[in-house]
């Protein structure tokens, strides 16, 4: 995993932990591939809040049709989705 992917992943992971995970047992279970919606970590409000965070933090625009579990189902999926939305000029930095 390159530095940019690691940075995105760590940023997303910390946001999820700080915003949605309050139970110590859930914190221990939270892996990068854990299904956030299926496990009840994110509900519809959580998805909305996560989208607002991603758009603000990474300066990306998320289209309605992109709001699917394939893009938002896990920390790994969110990281890949954000990376795919970043402009090429950002990737070269």
C-alpha positions as CSV (number, residue, x, y, z in Angstrom):
1,X,0.0,0.0,0.0
2,X,1.5,3.4,-1.0
3,X,1.8,6.3,1.4
4,X,-1.3,8.1,0.1
5,X,-3.5,5.0,0.5
6,X,-2.1,4.6,4.1
7,X,-2.8,8.2,4.9
8,X,-6.4,8.0,3.5
9,X,-7.0,4.7,5.4
10,X,-5.7,6.1,8.7
11,X,-7.8,9.2,8.3
12,X,-11.0,7.3,7.5
13,X,-10.3,4.8,10.3
14,X,-9.8,7.5,12.9
15,X,-13.0,9.3,11.7
16,X,-15.0,6.1,12.1
17,X,-13.5,5.4,15.5
18,X,-14.0,8.9,16.8
19,X,-17.5,9.4,15.4
20,X,-19.3,6.0,15.6
21,X,-17.4,3.5,17.7
22,X,-17.9,4.0,21.5
23,X,-18.0,0.4,22.7
24,X,-14.5,-1.1,23.6
25,X,-15.5,-4.5,22.2
26,X,-16.4,-3.0,18.8
27,X,-13.2,-0.9,18.8
28,X,-11.2,-4.2,19.1
29,X,-13.2,-5.9,16.4
30,X,-12.9,-3.0,13.9
31,X,-10.7,-4.2,11.2
32,X,-10.2,-2.5,7.9
33,X,-12.4,-5.1,6.1
34,X,-15.2,-5.2,8.7
35,X,-18.6,-4.5,7.0
36,X,-19.6,-1.3,8.7
37,X,-23.3,-1.3,7.7
38,X,-23.8,-5.0,8.3
39,X,-22.2,-4.7,11.8
40,X,-24.4,-1.7,12.7
41,X,-21.5,0.7,13.0
42,X,-23.0,2.9,10.2
43,X,-26.7,3.4,9.7
44,X,-28.2,5.8,7.1
45,X,-27.3,8.8,9.2
46,X,-23.8,7.5,9.6
47,X,-23.4,7.0,5.9
48,X,-24.6,10.6,5.3
49,X,-22.2,12.0,7.9
50,X,-19.3,9.9,6.5
51,X,-20.0,11.3,3.0
52,X,-19.9,14.8,4.3
53,X,-16.6,14.1,6.0
54,X,-15.1,12.6,2.9
55,X,-16.2,15.4,0.6
56,X,-14.8,18.0,3.0
57,X,-11.6,16.2,4.1
58,X,-10.6,15.0,0.6
59,X,-12.3,17.7,-1.5
60,X,-14.2,15.1,-3.6
61,X,-17.7,15.1,-4.9
62,X,-19.7,12.0,-4.3
63,X,-22.6,11.3,-6.8
64,X,-25.8,9.7,-5.6
65,X,-25.2,6.6,-7.7
66,X,-21.8,6.1,-6.0
67,X,-23.5,5.7,-2.6
68,X,-23.4,1.9,-2.5
69,X,-21.9,-0.6,-0.1
70,X,-19.2,-1.4,-2.6
71,X,-17.8,2.0,-2.0
72,X,-18.8,2.5,1.6
73,X,-19.0,-0.9,3.1
74,X,-15.7,-1.0,4.9
75,X,-12.7,1.2,5.7
76,X,-10.8,-0.6,2.9
77,X,-13.7,0.1,0.4
78,X,-13.9,3.7,1.5
79,X,-10.2,4.2,1.1
80,X,-10.2,2.7,-2.4
81,X,-13.2,4.8,-3.3
82,X,-11.6,8.1,-2.1
83,X,-8.4,7.2,-3.9
84,X,-10.3,6.7,-7.1
85,X,-12.0,10.1,-6.8
86,X,-8.8,12.1,-6.3
87,X,-7.5,14.0,-9.4
88,X,-4.4,12.7,-11.1
89,X,-2.6,15.9,-10.2
90,X,-3.1,15.1,-6.5
91,X,-1.8,11.6,-6.9
92,X,1.5,12.9,-8.2
93,X,2.2,15.0,-5.2
